[in-house]
């Protein structure tokens, strides 16, 4: 999101050359109420021009009057801010074994949500049909119609071509390869659909809600698979083909002979993911088949499970050491099902990263557990939708469309 709320506002407006209504809206996105006079002073526009554009934004349900400013003599001036009680977005987090969905206001506040245990391997039609049904039910529960929906954000547990919203050769998503997710939802909702990899949206959610002032962050999801989302200079980095942060298939020498589902050997995911640890524990005679099973054994104090999780942390830390040298983050946040093992996983990561990285890179580096936990994905999907819906070009299009009616 672009911040044009301070002294640089006029320079930004001149550089963008975008519509007045859009520029005013971007100023108000910081959440601070302002009067017409304040907006006029920031933009250099006539107060009458500001009033007309504010009226246009109010008709769209994007801006609302939020009370009067303190009077300095005479009639107090009305203040305006982003409306949080009208238009909404939909966030959807599709995991390997669950689907979580939420309706949020334009400030990212969750109005209603639901979660369903469902395997992504059941196919796109079944999963997305449930999403449509749940979305309609949640919208009705908060007294919103489909017309109030500005955008839909979706995270999927596999590689995604962000420009088209199509999964590309996802290893744990049979039937999803190149499936047109936006087109499938378009039959039910007249709103843009943004699709991304699940760890990217988790990184976005964690940064926006838990680390808003940190511009350099790596979010690592450790669950059925392992991946990372990279925030650099405050922006999510996807890379040329959308695979930035795919650390799960980086080679780790300790597992040179261990086969991975991707077809290679020695991948981090083959050593340190939840299923990999479950297999290792099962070989010792424990009944374990999932990340959650591993976490339960750790919570019971099982020494084999604790040691396995600690070693997984070391393996992850080995890969993250390279990431620290390349990206120099301020924070590394661990999430996903296996992160529920708590300090045992994090301790392993810290052990290697703090030992192997240069002191300057780790002097202020925080390595910690996700603050949002299982909500990171759905909150991030909502933010993905919000950033698109409230971007200058989107506001310009809505104002133009409303004005042509």
N, C-alpha and C positions, 0 to 999 in steps of 0.2 A: 504494500500500500504506500502511496506517495503522500508524504506529509507536507502540506502547503499551508499550515495553520499559523505560521509565524511571519517573520520579517521577509522571508523569501517568497511570499505568496505572489507578489506582483511579477517577479522574475519568472516564476513557474507558469503563471497564466500567460504571459507574453510568449514563453517558449512553446507552450502547448498549442496556443491559438485555438483552443476549444471553446465551446459555447459558454456563455455567462452562467447559465443555470447549472451546468456541470461543474464549473469552477467553484461556485458557491457551495454546492453540495460537498465537494472534496474538502473544503475548508471545515465544514460542519462534521466531517467524519471523525474528528478527534473527540467527539462527545461533549464538547463545551458549548453551552447555549450562547447565542450572540444576538444582538439587536440588529436591525437594518442599518443603523448608523455605524455600528462596529464593522459590519460586512462591507459597507461602503468605504470606510477608511482603509480596510485591508486591501480591497481590490482597486480602489481609485475610481470606482463607478458611481454614477449618480444614484442618489437614494431611491429615486423613482424607478430606475432600471432594476435595482436590487429588489424592490418591492414586487415588481412584475414577475421576476424569475422565482422569487420565494413562493408566490402564489401558484406558479406552475408546478413547483416541486410538492406543494401541499396537495394539489389536485391529484397528483400521482400517489399520494400516501407515503411519500418518502421523508417529508419534513413536517413538523408540527409545532404549534405554539406551545411553549412550556412555562408560561407565566411572564410576569413583568420584571424588568430590571429595577434596581433601586433608583428612586426618583431624585434628581438633583434640582428639582424645581419644575413645576408644571406637570403635565400628564406623563406617567411612567411609560417607557417604551416596551413593546412586546419583545420577548426573546424567542429564538427559534433553534431547534435541534433536530437531529435525525429522529424520525418517528419509529418507535419500537413496538407499537401496538397495532400496526396495520399489515404491511407486506412481510412475507416470511421466506425462508429458504428451507430446503430439505437436505439433511446430511445422512449418508448411508455408508456404513463400514461393513464390508463383506469379508469375513475371515475364513479360515479353512474349515471351521466347524460352527460358525455362528454368523448371524446377520443382525446388526444393530442399526437402528434408524431413529432420527430425531427431527422434529420441526423446531426451528430456531428463529428468533427475531433478528433484526438487522444489526444488532449489537453482539450477536453470538450467544445470547441467552436461550437456553433450552426451554421450550414451552411444553413439549410432550415428547415421549420417547418409548421405544419398545425394543425388545431383543428376542431372537428366536434361535434355538439350537438347530442348525441346518448345515449339512456338508456342502461345500462349494462344488464338490465332485458330482452332485446331483444334477448339475447342468444349469445353463443360463436361464432357460425358460422358467424352470421351477423357482429358482432363486428370485428372479426379477418379477415374476408374477406375485410372489409374496410381498416384495417391496412395494409394488403398485397398490395392492390391497391394504397393506399396513399404512402407507402414506395417506390414502384416502380416509382411512379410519382416524388417523392422528390429526389430519387437517380438520375433520368434522368435530373432533373432541375439543379443539381450541377455537371453534367457530370461524374457520377460514375456508374459503373456496379455492378451487384450483387456480382461479384467476389471480389470487393473492400470492401465488407462488412465483418468486422471481428467478430462482435457479435451483438446480439439483447438483450436489457434489457426491461422488461415489469413489470409495477406495476398494481396490481389488487385490487379492494376495498373489500377485504375479506381475510380470512385465507388462506395461501398458504404453501404447502409442498415444501420448497425451493429446496430440492434435486431432485424432480421430475418435478417441475413446475406446479403441479396440484392444483387447488383450492380445499379446503376441507370444505364441509358443509357451504358455504358462505351464510349468511342470506338474502342479498339483490341481489343475483345473481342466479336466477332460471335457471336451465339448465347447470350451470357451474360446478357442483359438480364432482370432479375428472376428469374433461375434460383435455385431454392431449394437453395443449397449445403448447409446443415445437414441438410435432409431427405434429400438424396442420400447423405450419409455415414452417416445414422442407420440405414440398412439393414445396415451392416457393423459399426458401433461404438456401444455403449451409453454414450456420453459426450457432454457438451455441446460444441457447435461454435461458436467465436467467430470471426467474419469481419470483417476491416477492410481499409481501403486499405493498399497495400503500403508507402507512405512513412510512414504512421502506425506500423506495426509496426517499421520500420527506426529511427524516432525512439525508440521504446520500447526496442528492443534496444541502441542506442547509449547511451542514457541509463543503463540499468540496468547494463550491463557495462563501459562506458568512462568515464562521467561520473556516477557514483552520488551525488556530493555537489553536483551542479549542478542547481538547481531551475528554471532558466529557460534553455531551449535550443531552437534551431530546427535541425531536420535537413532538408537540401535534397537531393533526389535529382535528378540530371541524367543522363538516359539517353534511352530512346525518347521519354519525356515528361519534364516537369519538375513537381515538386510538393514540398511541405514538410510536415513533421510538427512540431507545436508542443507543447512541454512548458512549462507555466506552473505555478508553485508546486508542482512535482514531479508534476503530473498531465497526462496526455495530453488535449489539447483537441480535440474533434471538431466543436463548433459545433452549431447547432440541427438541421441536416439532415445532418451528417457531412461537410461540405465545407470545414471550416476548413483553411487551409494550401494551398488550390488556387491557388498563385501562377503556375502555368503559363499561365493564361488572363487574367493581368493585362495591360493595354494598355501597350505600350512605343512611344513616339513614333517612334523610329528605324525601326520596321517597319510604319508606318501602312498601307502598301499590300500587305503580305505576308499571304496567306490562311492561315488555320489550319484544322485538321481539325474544330474545334468549330463552324465556320461563320462566325466573326468574322474580323477582320483585325487585325494588329498584336499578336497574343498573344506573350508571352515565349517560349512553347514553339515557336512558328513561327520564331523567330529563333535560339534558343540551344540547342535540344535536339540530341541526337546526329544524328538524321536530317536536321535542318535544316542542320547544319554539313557533313554528308556531301554534301548536294545542292550546297552552295556550293562545296565543293572539286571535286566532279565537273564543275562548270561551268568550272573552270580547267584541266580535262584530267586530273585525278587519278582513279584508280579507287577510289571510296569510296561505300559505301551504308549504313554503319552507324556507331554510336558507336565500336565497336572499331576500325574502319578509320581513323577520325579519330585515335584514340589512337595507333595504330601509326605514322601519319605524324608525329605530334608526337614520338614516341620516336626516330624516325629523323632528327629535326632539320629537317623540312620547314618552311620559313619561312611558307608560306601557311597550313598547318595550325596552327602556333603562333599566328599573328596571329588566325586565326578563333577559336581557343579563348580567347585573351586577350580578344577583343571579346565573346564569349559571357559570360565572367566579368563584364565591365563591365555588360552588359545585365541579368544576374542581380542584380548589385550594386545597380543602379538600383531594382529592385523591393524588394530586401531593405532598402534605406535606409528605406523607408516602414515595413517590418516592425519595424526597430530602434526607430523612433519610437513605434510602437504597443505593442510588447511588451517592449522593453528587455531582450533576452536577455543572458546571460553568455557564451554560446557559439553560434556558427553552424558547423555541421558539414556538409561537402559529401560526398555519397556517390553511388553509381550508376556506371554504366559510364564516363561521360565524366569523372568525377572522377579516373579513373586517369591522366588527362593531368597530374595533379599540380599543381605550383606555378603553371603557366601559367594554369589556370582560377582558382585561388585568388587569384593576384596581381591578376587583373582585378576580382574581387569586392572585395578589400581596397581597391583603388585608389579605387573609387567610394564604398563604405560609409564608410571612414575620412575621406574628403574631404567627403562630403555630410551625414553625421550630426552631431548635436550632440556636442561633446567629452565631456560627462559620460556620454553613452550608450556611447561607445566607449573610455573610459578603461581599462577592464579587459576589454573584449570580445575574445574569441578567435575567429578565423575560421580553420578548419583542416580537414584532410581526415579522413574517417571512419577511426576506429581499427579498426573491425571489418571493413571492406571488404565483400566479397560475403556474409559471414556475418551481417550486421546484420539482414536480414529474417527469417531462420529463427530467430535467437536472440530477436528481438522477438516473433515468433509464439508461441514457447515461453513467453515471459514473459506474453503476453496470456492464454494458457491457465492458467498458474500463478496469476496474480492472481485469475482467476475461480474456479479450483478450491480455492484456499486462503482465499477471502473468508469472513468470519464466517458469512454465511447458508449457504454451501456446507458448511462444517464442521458447522454445526448440523444441516443436513439429513442428512448422512452419519451423524452420531452417533445421531440419532433413528431413522433407517432401520435401523441395525445393532442398536439396542436393542429394536426391535419384532420382531426375528426370533426 
